[in-house]
């Protein structure tokens, strides 16, 4: 017997969520109806009884965060946002998955208020939620006082079997358990259905036991039983010392007579007939589509009003706290503005100014970081268990540890992918400018969150050291070849490979000033000599991505342009000297960032790299792609093969990257051309 | 009191392993001594009592596989190989980490016999071992008979905390537990030390409990107590229905008075003083370095002789089996040779020959796969839970499942990274030509194993569907932009993006014939029209990577070259027609593989893309890198931004990829130039 919708307002509300999802997917003729239908019961309970939000103030700093890691269920989120009174209209819902709509196929941060993160690539939301929960702990530790608790929000996330199969989800959950993030709760939508069929096909592990092993508080419930849901969510909210996993056994496509528990419900519309059958089965009017009963609107309006009151109450506390401790309030503002001083570059330059000895850029970066941390309170981060090598500890600041969030140094463990997803969560939470460090080769382990940071426009900084074959003996498994160029291909990611300490200071300056997207710093393991710059050199020039480091002396012919990056700049300068002795004039262009250089006006670029000049590119990696700057006829001195295990000076010789070898190749090439 | 080496031969042997590692690292002045020192006890027990191998026949198909996932402990492996009698001399050990040596910093498959896989990037070996264990099950199921058991080997792997923190390790372990791989055993070197310090910093989970959740048989032992080690390894070897995890509590740098249990022991030499102190503490002669006592040589020689006998005995069984069942033996040979028929291309073409209707290349690929599976018994694979979309099931063959290995269809779950590592293990094991499928965007989740397949020269096939923004409504999180070009940057990976069914058959042909490295097939979600080719067109032309699909008709000026790939070829042909109507002659070049094209002789390339002709590249992704083929002055019609959620025909229009839009842009560009 179908339930009587007039009898039970909550059933009516749950069915409204389900039917909005069904109708939107039908209208788009594409999408994922099954997950929202299966999740509507617990999502309703979460939003109506636990999630703390003010739909008119989606940026309230102490709001609870809601993460739909199973981003394919986007209509669940859009329906809840609409019903809850966020600025997302029924018209927006009707434009689901259409060009320029606010309701794209997967939730995109920024497309609508209340969408806290961009999800869809599975497992990422698991990590984003960890970052947000850590950020809440950081803020609580920094700003709460015995008299005033102004940070106390929680993070709730819905995760699917796919999120929990992905390794990034495992890494992030292990971090959460380690840090005892009691302010984090996942609801696992355990519908036992994957795209290929039953989870029995590939996923027979005991998920609850696994999460207990991570240190989670695990509960198992019937995800359609509202009493069980309420009890479990209340227990999760009450738990302060362990993150929670609520395993909610659900049925995908719940309510649909023929797609219930079916893999087909996952990723395709029910179709008109089944949509109609579903409405009939639920006692829902066949027409109109996108129906929201008035009493359901009222129910959500009551919840919105509660949220508004909670926000008002918080604002009162916040003002009292501000008045009691204006200094702390000023710190709050700086932190949340991610403020950077106007003279940042000068100060970072000064931090390395006295360095006239050869130094690895990873070491220079470590020096710069100390000053940057002093100047930018938002800066915090860590390494995927390589800090002694990446030089990324903020000295004098304690480690982030279970129950200890006063510091700024993270230990992510050997979990690059989880680190990347956590960094995104930290950036999304508001406050932190997070950085994460590892060897450049292991950027391959974390490409998905790097891409999402770029897509979402998050200020995240990657410190990638050991940036070429010149890391030496660790050999080809650890030696980047294609990594630098392939990171350059990610839209809205800026990659910078500095050549010495000063360029490293410039690189950090760009990264700290660049609010609309991530920056990757690509740093050497080996020592690099400080470069000599011309008299009157303006340091700001280094911020342009590419500049004339050393002009050609007089020569018999038009100078050849030697473009180099990072550790290849110094041998290029050496080659310039040798060539000059042979009557060949050359200009050395240091080009730490191809992307920044390409953003310069064309005339400026031509002044640095004249289009008709013979041009050489020197970079110890794939040069495929440098044609865009240097032209198709350029001599490319790079590496199109994997590296080798040997001391780095041997490798430089074997691979032809010493100054004399470069000079020789250039001279022969000029002779041939 | 230091132990008396003369009293205890086994202690002497263990100390030999330790000291070879210490001496080699000292000599190289770089490397990782701590892990081999801590692992020597159980590694000795494993190699001397359990691992079944014949050092003179490292390719014995039924040998046990040994995987050192913690590849930084390479000297442990090299020491064991040397002592066991493999072709790896003391001179080789003395050349540790030197140019062109057989003992690189991390083990590289092929550098020395007995190195079963290339490791170093953490977590990969965990997955390789799963692939090898599955391959053993596949072979046992295919070739063992009630009368003859010719496949019965096991896979043993040593893993570190880093391997177990990495998500790829979690994914692979979950697969192993699901498939109940009783022939797989990991020894977890639980030394509680990471590079940053104690594992307490970031890794406090209960690893044993987690592996029990995956379905493992978990044992916990003192990793220096030989009695406990023997008992545990014997129990692991006896367990047939669950994979094993032996958690061996060890001490990094064991034997070193001052680096014992120290993070410093991990990645740097002990130094001469501490090396000397260690030798003194172990009662080991200060000189000579690289000492191998005769009695230790004899001990290992006894083991080698046992291995030789086991191999001889196996050979006898194998011959008896061959005689009893010559047909099965012939199948064995075909399987292990990864044989492909000479007329493969013709037959795969015929499989799609009748297709004159528009079809997505993923669908054409599905058709080709059926024929390929019929012709190539080695071919097996599956998808990361996207088979209904990737069209990668071999019809009529059962699924690989717990206790069921007769089939060829894998269900990897939503575990792209684990899939990639398992594919490498399958390829390394000998026999399978494995393929793995997912959406192209999720190639980002599995770049490390793709790179390792390329480095190791493994024949692995990736089927990446949903290859551009034209997947439509799922939006930018799912739409590849930089993926195609960035995969092209991986050395020794061939990327092929076919334009229709026939090119898809050619792509599979390349992949199946290409034994020395991996191939990525990049396929459309949406239908593509079959392309019309000129009369007398030789299909082999399609194997060259780029070819003239449609020659220019007569025109007023030199023809413009339109280079396109995949789904952009058909609109290029449409544009050609429009341009012809406007008196602009153009040639359409289909270039499914930039890499294959670049391998053609220069004259042939120039015949297809004349260097001086105006050239246009049309590819719905990052075009950065196409300059190498098309020149710096080419018109690039691509996408340098993230995509958008909308129906794909809308996206084609909005992003300017329709035939008329392309024609219009080309005409305007020609007018301007």
Interface residues (C-beta under 8 A of the other chain):
Chain A: X28 X30 X31 X71 X97 X98 X99 X100 X101 X104 X105 X106 X108 X118 X119 X120 X121 X122 X123 X161 X162 X165 X166 X167 X168 X169 X170 X171 X174 X175 X177 X178 X194 X195 X196 X201 X202 X203 X204 X205 X206 X207 X208 X209 X210 X212 X213 X214 X215 X263 X267 X383 X385 X386 X387 X388 X389 X399 X401 X402 X411 X412 X413 X414 X415 X416 X417 X418 X441 X442 X444 X445 X447 X448 X451 X452 X454 X455 X472 X473 X474 X475 X476 X477 X478 X481 X482 X485 X486 X488 X489 X490 X491 X492 X622 X624 X625 X627 X628 X631 X632 X640 X641 X642 X644 X645 X646 X647 X650 X651 X654
Chain B: X28 X30 X31 X71 X97 X98 X99 X100 X101 X104 X105 X106 X108 X118 X119 X120 X121 X122 X123 X161 X162 X165 X166 X167 X168 X169 X170 X171 X174 X175 X177 X178 X194 X195 X196 X201 X202 X203 X204 X205 X206 X207 X208 X209 X210 X212 X213 X214 X215 X263 X267 X383 X385 X386 X387 X388 X389 X399 X401 X402 X411 X412 X413 X414 X415 X416 X417 X418 X441 X442 X444 X445 X447 X448 X451 X452 X454 X455 X472 X473 X474 X475 X476 X477 X478 X481 X482 X485 X486 X488 X489 X490 X491 X492 X622 X624 X625 X627 X628 X631 X632 X640 X641 X642 X644 X645 X646 X647 X650 X651 X654
